[in-house]
Amino acid sequence: MVDWLKGKSFGGSNEIDQLTKTINEQSDDQRKIISQFNKAMNEFATERSLETCLDALNLSMQLANIRGKLAESYEYYARLLEREITRLSRTKPPHHHPSLIHRFAEAILFRQRI
């Protein structure tokens, strides 16, 4: 598990739900930073000052950081879902857990886009 995820107290039966919440929070943070970054780039394009350049650079670094965390979260999410599907397939037929299979497929598709 990634170091920054270790402090999030995942574990137990709702580990996937907790990780989903973390991913949603990171996605919200990403959207906010993208909005701030677009504004900063527009200001830099207009003013061409060192201050506006540094503001845009800072936001781009924050964006890269949150995207890295999001990618790591989705990789961990995919592993958790795969482990859960394996566990469930040993106890129940596949048609008993379609929502879990759907969530796993979404995680795999997202991972391919990154």
N, C-alpha and C positions, 0 to 999 in steps of 0.2 A: 504494500500500500504506500502511496505517496506520502511524504512527511506531513504536508499541510492537511491531508485528509485524516491523519491519525488522531488529531485533536478534536475531531467532530463527533466522537462517541457513537460510531456505528456499531452495530452488533444486535443480535437477537432477531426476532421474527420480523421486525419492521425496518431492517437495515436498508432494503431497497427503497422503501418510502422515504426514509431519511435522506438517502443519497439523491433521490428525485427532487426533494425539497432544496437540497444544496445546489443541484444543477439549475433549477428554476431561479434561485437567487443569483447565481453566477450569470445566467442569461439576462436577467434584469440589469445587473451591473454592467454587462457588456453593452446593452442597448443605451444606457445612460452615458457611458464613456464614448460610444460612437457619436452620439449627439453632440457631446462636448468637443470631441475631436473635430467634427465637421465645422463647428462654429470657430474653433481655434484656427483651423486651416484657412477658413474664409478671412479671418482677421489677419493672418499672416500674409495671405495673398494681397490684401489691401494695404497693409502698413509696411511690410517687409522689414520689420525691426527685429533686433536680437531677442527682445522679450517675447514677442509673439512667436518667433521661431522656437524658443525654448518651451513655451507653453504647449505648442503643437507636438514637439518632441516628447515632452513629459507624458502627454496623453496617449501618444502612440506606444510608448513603453508600457503604460498601464493597460492598454488594450491588448498588447502582446502577452502580458502577464495573465490577464483574465482568460484569454483564449487558450493559453497553455493549460491553465487549471481546468478549464471546461473540457478540453480534450482528454486530460488525465481522468477527470470524473467520468466521462463517457466510457473510457476504456475499463475503468474499475466497475462501472455499472454493467457493462457487457459481461464481464467475468462473473459478477454476482448472479446475473440472470442465467447465464450458462450453467453455473453451479446449481442454482435452484431448479432449473429445468431437468438437469441430470438427476437430481434428488427426487423430483416428482415423477419422472418417467420410470423410476424404479418401483414406485409405490402405486401409481395410478396410470391409466391409459391417457394418451395425449389430449383427447377431447375434454378432459376434466379441468384443464388449466389453459384455456385459449388466451386469456388476457395476459398471462405471463409470457406466452409465446409471442404475442403481439408486441409487448414491451421489449422483448429481446430483439425482435426484427427491427424495431425503430432504432434501438441503440446501435445495431450493426450498420444500418443505413446511414446514420449520422456519422459514425466512425469512418465510413468510406468517403464522406464528403470533406472531412478534415484533411 
